[in-house]
Amino acid sequence: MICPNKYIIIKKATSILVVCLFFLSCTIASGQEIVGTGGVTYEITGPEESAYARFEPETFAIPTHLGEVKYKFKGPSDKFVIHIQDAHCNCFAQKRISDIIDFIVNEYGIDVINLEGGVGDYDLAIFTTMTGRDVRREVSEHFVKNGSINGAEFYAINNPGKATLWGVEDKDLYLANLKVYRNSLLYKEQIEKYMKELTHVLNNLKRHIFTPELLRMDISYSTYKAGNMEFRDYLEFLVGMAGEAGVSLEEFGDIYLLWSAMQQEEKIDFKQANIQRNKIIDELEKKLSKKETRELVAKTLDFKTERITRGDYYKYLLDRGRSLEINLKRYSMLSDYIDYVSTYEAVDKFNVMDELDSLEEAIKGKLYRNDTERRLNVLSRNLALMKNMFGFSLTRSDYSYYTKNSASFGIANYMDFIRKEAPKYRITAELSPGIEGIDELREEVARFFEYSFKRDEVFLENMRFDLVEGGYKGAILMTGGFHTDNLYSLFKKEGIQCVSILPKFKSEKGYESPYFALLAGESAGVEGILRPISA
């Protein structure tokens, strides 16, 4: 969304001997652990290799305690971007992001970190010139806690010379975006009142007009869009409704794959898969030559350091087992697990969200009996999206829908429908005078998303890249999670290879992020220390 970092920090512009403890500990699926054999030490020597890994979107992985790869794309460009989704100002997220950056810098040799919320070079001298590493860390931790600096800045401050920070914003566009948000606070309570009134009236009408099936669809959709239903639960609901309505999931390729993976997961005994994994490794150890054993250890190291995916590693084990004529029927649960991982990794998670909208409409198309139901459904859907619009939580696909159908969001559509239908069911529908003003305020808030998506395009134009392993140009880009979907779409359009990482962190009970306070313009207590974005 908007990084409330008012402080746009402007600064001037071998041969490897690997001793592997053959002890595996990897997390799979539902958090179950697969534990390997232990106690065997191997020494691997080989030709000189690069100190850094080569970026490959398909096999890119990150230690599970740090985060999860949400999206990945392999394109024709010689550029690649490792995108980190930022939970603005959350100090627990910032610490985890610092750890993720440390992993990427050391693994891939990238030291250029592009940041939302900044313009050009950063100057961290006020921190990096401090005498004593412990003092520097303690001071920087203080500013992380109050939201003044982010995880990338924290990393750069505590690792001088290892990272270069670069702000990718257009100052005027950033400030315009921020102004829309701050202006919206002036009419927040009024909007909430209007939204409650419309919700109350429409809910009464739905109970009389919708069939039970349409009512269930509407309630689940509204609950999901309000953030009160998990995606998995909503997908499970839609799949059930599709079955009842006679809609084939196979028409929605990635949803079909995702649902298949979810079904496979339910049938897997992860404890048994652990046991079978250990047994097949034991058998391989007895039958492999010295050279093949070194290959097995190398693959294990690649898996341990997450240079290859779970699916690739376990597939390798089974393929080696077949080549040595090991009876794989005894490892059916491990085979099932590998099938599950392969199915899940084949899903284009980005495309799933677009298919979700199409699946919803396909189901409703089978349920409608008349135009009144269709019209009420449009009003109800639009109201759910309007709430998210005023809450600044529209997705890219939702905003795309809005731009194509903005006329249907007009308050006159609601008032006309209510005047026509409410008397039929003796429903009292009193709306506050001045509710027509929603239209003007909605158009104002829509500019927030317009500016936000324009900023994404600017990010791509302003990004700096590093020349890394294999002649590629690599970069780290850190933005709020709000930008993720649109950035991914832009990367695909430009053919830029990319992965997007969602940091894994947990806030302490009762913790409140200072994000919205800073976004609203409240002081973080360090004005004057750093040069702000605003004049």
N, C-alpha and C positions, 0 to 999 in steps of 0.2 A: 504494500500500500504506500504510505508515505513514511520514510524514515524520519523520525522527529529529531534527528541529530542536527540541532540548530547550529552546531559547531562544525560547519563545513571546514575541515582542517585543510589549509592550503599550504603546501610546502613546495620547495624548489624541486621548479621542475628538474684390471689388475687381476689380476687373478684372484678368484674368490674361494676361500676355504670355508665351507659351511658345515658346521657340526649340528646335526639335526637330532633332537630328542624326539623319537618317533612316538609322540603322545598327542593324540588328537583331542580337541575339545571344540565342537562346533555346534551352533544353535540351528535347529531346523524347524520349519513350519510353526507349530504351536508353542515353541519355546522349549521343546524337549531337547536334551543334549545327547549327542552321539559321542561316546568316549572310546578312544582307540586303545590299541595295545601299548604297553609302556616298557621302559627298561632297555631298549635296544638303541645303541648309538651308531650312526653311520657317518662316514666322512666322504664328502663329494668334492672332487676336484675337476676342473674343466677349463676351457678356454676363457680368456679374459672377457668379461661382460660389462655392460654399462651399469653404473651405480643406480640408475633409475629405470623404472618400469615403463613400457610403452603403453600409451593410452589406447584401449580398445573398448568401445561402449558396451559390446555384448558381454565381455568378461569382467568389466569394471565392478569391483565390489569394495565395500568399506566395512571395517570391523563392526560387528553387530551392536556392540555397546555404544558406538559413536552415533550411528544413524542408519537410515534405510534409503536405498536408491529407489526413488519413486518413478522416474521416467528415464529412458535412455534412447538415443537415436544415433544411428550410423549413417552419415551422409558422405557425399563425394568431396567435400571441402578438405583442405589441409589444415583447417582450423578446428579446434575443439574447445568446449567450455565445460568446466565443472561448476555447476550452479549449486549454491548452498541457500536453502530457504531459511530466512531469518525470522525468529519470533522477537520482534523489536523490543528492546529494553529489558527483556526477561533475563536476569543475571545468570540463571541456571542454563538457559539456552546459549548465552554468550560464551560461557566457559566451555560448553560442549563444542561450539563452533570453533573456538580457538584450538581445541584438540583435533577437530576434523582438518583444519588448515595445516596443522603440524603434520598430520598423516599425509596429506596431499603434497606438501612441500618436500617431504623426505622421500615419498614414494615416486613422485613424477617429476620432481625438479622444477616445479612451477613456483615462481616467487612474485608474480604480478597478481594482486588481488583488486578487482574492480568492485567499487562500492556504490550502492544506492545512497543518496543523501549527501553526496560530496561532489565537488567540482574541482577537477584537476589534481595537482600534487597535494600531498598531506605533509604537514610539518609536526613531527612528534618530538622535536628536540626538547621541549619543556619536560618531557618524561625521560627520554633516553639519555639525557645529560645528567640525570640523577646519579649520585655516587652510591653504589651498593645495589646488587640485584634484588635483595630482599626488600629494601625500601621501595624500589621502583615497582615491584610486584604489589606490595601492600597499598601503595597510593593508587595504582591503576585498578586494583580490585575495588577500592572505594568508589571510583568513578563508574565502574561497571555496574555496581549495585544501584547507583542512583540514576542510571540510564544515560550518562553523559558520553560514554564510549562503548563501542560494540566489540564483538568477539574478535574481529579482524584487527582492530586497533589494539586490543589487549594483547593479541599474539605479537604484533609488530613491536609494541613497546617492550615486551619481555624477551624478544628475540631480535635484537638490533642487527640489521644487515641481512636478515634472512627473508624479508618480505618487503615489497614495494606496494604502497597503497595508492590507488588512483580513483578519483571520483568521476563517475560517468554521467552526472546530471547536467541538464540545461537549467541554469539558475532561474530564469524567468518562468519556465514551465513548472519547475518545482514549486516556486512561490505561488503561482496561480492555483496549482493543485491544493496546496496547503490552505490557501485563502478560502476555497470552496468549503473545505471541511470546517474551518473555524466559524465561518458564517452560518453553517448549518446548526451550530449549537444554539443560536439565537431563537430558532423556532422548533427545537427538538421536542419540547413538551407539547406544543400545539399539534405537531404531526402525530405524536403517539396517541393523542386524544382522537383525532380523525381516524386513524387506523383501527382503533378499538371499536369505534362506532360502525364503520363499514364491515368489520369482521362480525360483529354481533348480528347485524341485519342479514348479511349473506348466509351466515350459519343457520339462521331461522328459515330462510328460503330454501337452502339445500335440503333440510330435513323434510320439506314438503315436495320438492321437485325431483331430486335425485333418486335413482334406484339405490337399494342397499349396496350394490356393487360399486356404483359410481361414488357413493358417499364414503365407502372404505378407501377407494382410490384417492379421493380428495383429502381425507383426513391424514392418510399416510404421506402424501406429497407435501402437505403443509407442515407436518411434523418434521419430515426430513429437511425441508428447506429452512426451517427454523433452527436447525442444528440439534434437535431433540431425538433424532433417530440415527443410528449408525448406518453407514453405507451398506454394510453387509446385510443388516436386517431389512433395509429397504429393498435391496436387490432380491433377497429371498421372497419378500412380499410380492414384488413384481413378477417374479418367475411363477409363483403360485397363481396369480391373477391371469398371466398369459396362458397358462394351462387351462384354466376355467373358460377363458374367452376364445380359445382355439387359435392363439397366435404362436407361430413356430419360433423358438429361440434361435434356430439355425440361420434365420435371416439376419441376425445380429451377431456377426462373427466373433468379436472380442468378448461380448457378454456371454456368448455360448461357451467360449474357452474358459472364461473366469468361473462360470457356474460349474463347468465340468471339473475344474481344479478343486473347487470347494466341495464337490461331491466326493471326489477322490480322497481328499484330506480326511473326511469323516470315517473312511474305511481303513485308514492306516493305523496300525498299532506301532507307535513310535518306539516304545520300549523294545519290541521285537525287532524293529528295523535296526536299532542300536546293536543288538546282539548279533544279528546277521552280518552287519557291517564288520564287526570285529572278527567274526569267524572267517569271512572271505579274505580278509587281510592275512590272517594266520595261514590259510591255505596257500595264498600267493607267496608268502615268505618262504614256504617250504619248496615251492616249485620253480621260483624265478632264479635266473642266473645272476651272477654278481652285477653285470651291466644292467639287467632288467630291474634288479633290486634298487640300484641307484636311480633309475627312472621313476620307480614307485616312490622313493623318498623325495625326489625332486617334485613330483606331482603333489605329494603330501605337503611339502613346504609351500608350493604355490597356493594350495588350498588353505593352509594355515594362515598365510599372509594375505589371503583373499584376492589372489591374482587370477584365479579361475573360479567359476561359479560352483555352487553345490551340485547342480545337475551335471556339469561337465566332469567333476571329480568322481561322483558315484557311477556315472556312465563308464568312465575309464576303468574303474574297478571291475565292473561286469564284463566289459570288453576283454580285459586281460584274462578274466576267468574263463570266458568262452574259448579264447585262443589256447588256453592250457587244458581245455576239456574238463573243467571243473563242473560238477553237477549243479547247475544254477537253480534247479527246481527247489532246492533246499533253501533258497534265498528269495522266495517269492515276495515277502514283505518288503525287502529292500528294492526289488524290481518295481513294486507298486509305488514306493516312495519316489523312485527316480522318475517314473511316469508322471506322478503328480507334480514334481518340480519342473519337469520339462513343459508340461501343459501351462503351469502358472507363468513361467518365464517367457512363454510365447505370446502372452496377452499384451496388447498395446494399451497400457493403463490410461493413456491420454485419450484414446479413441473411445474408451468405454463410456466416458461421460457424455459424449455426443450421441452414442448409441442409446444411452439411457433415455434421453428425451424422445427419440424415435420410438422406443419400445413403449413408453408411457402413452404416446399418441395412438399407437397401433392398438393397444388394449382398449383405450377409451373409444376408439372408432368402432369397436365391436359392441360397445355397451350403450352408446347413445340411442335414444328412441326418437328424439325430435330436436329441433333447432333451439328450443328454450334450454334444454340441458346443455347443448354445446355452448350457447352464449354464457350461461351461468358458469360453466367450467372455465371459460376464458377469463371472466371477471375474477373468479377465485384464484386462478393461477397468477394472474397479473397482480392481484393484491399481495400474494405471498412474495412475489418478486419485488414489489414496491417496498415492502417492509425491509427486505434485504438491501434494497437500493438506499433507503434512508439510514440503514444501519451500516452502510459502506461494506457490504459483504457479498456483492454480486459476483458470480463467476464469469469467466470469459464467454461461455456459451449463453449464460443468462443475459449478459449485456448485448450479445449479438441478437438474441431474440427480441430484446427491447428495442434496439435500433430499427429492426425490420417491422415491428408492430407497435410503435410508440403511440399511434393514434388510438389504439384500442385501450390504452391506459387512461385516457381522459376521464375526468370525474363525471362528465355528462353521461357517459355510457352507464355508469353505476346508477346515477339518479334516474335515468330513463327506465332502466330495467326494474328498479325498486318501485317506481311509481306505477308501473304496469302490473307487476306480479304481486306485490305485497298485499293489496286489497283482496285478491283472490283467496288468500289464506288468513285474512283478518290479522295481518301482522302490522303492528305499529312500528313505523320506521321514521324516527325523528333524527335528522342529521343537523349538526350545528350550522348556524349561519356562517358563511365564509369558507365552508369546506371546499368550495370551488378553487380556493387559493392553492390547493394541493398541486394543481397542474404547474403553476409557475415555480413552486418550490421543487417539484420533481425535475423539471427541466434544468433548474440550477444545479441540483445534485448530480444529474446525469453528466454534467460537465466534468465532475470529479473523475468519472470513469474514462471519459474522453481524454482528459489530460493524462491519466495514469497510463493508458495504452499508448499514447504518443510518447510518453517517457520511455516505455519499453523500446520503442524504435530508436530513440536517442541513445539508450544504453548500448545497443548494438553498434551504432555509429561511433561512439566515443570509447569503446573498449580498447584496452591495450593487451597485446599478446606477448608471450615469451616463446623463443625458439627452443624446442625441447627435443627429446629423443625421437629419432626417425625423421627429422626435418619438419616436424609438425609445429604449429603455432598454438600454444595452449594458454588458457587463462582461467582464473577462478573468478566467478561473479557471485556476489552476495547481495540478495534482495529479499524483501518481505515475501512470504509465501503467496500473497495475493497476486504477484506478478508471474508466478510460475507457469500457469497454463498458457498465457499469451506469449511469454518468452519462448516456451517450448515450440509453439506454433511458428514463431518467427525464425527460430533456429532451423526447423524443418524446411521452411520456405527458402532459406538461404543455403541449405545443404550443410550447415555447420553441425559437426558431431557434438553430442552433448549428453550429459547425465545430470539429473537433479537429485540432490540429497536432502532428505528431511532429517534434521538432527534429532537424536533420541535424548530426552531429558525429562526430569520430573521436578516440578516446583514444590517447595516445602508447603505444608499445610498453612493456610492463612496468608500466603504470600500474594501481594498485589503488585503487578508490574506498573512502573511509572509511565508506560507508553502513552496512554490517552491524556494524562496530565500534561506531559511534554508537548504532545500534539496540539493540545488546546492553548499552549503558549505559556504554561506555568514554568517557573524557573527551576533549573536543576542545581542551582547554587554555584555554578562555575563560570558565569558570564564574565567576559574579560580575560579569561585564561586562554581561550581559543578564539579564533576569529570566526564569527557566526556567518551563516549563509546570507542572512538579511543584512542590509546596510545599517 
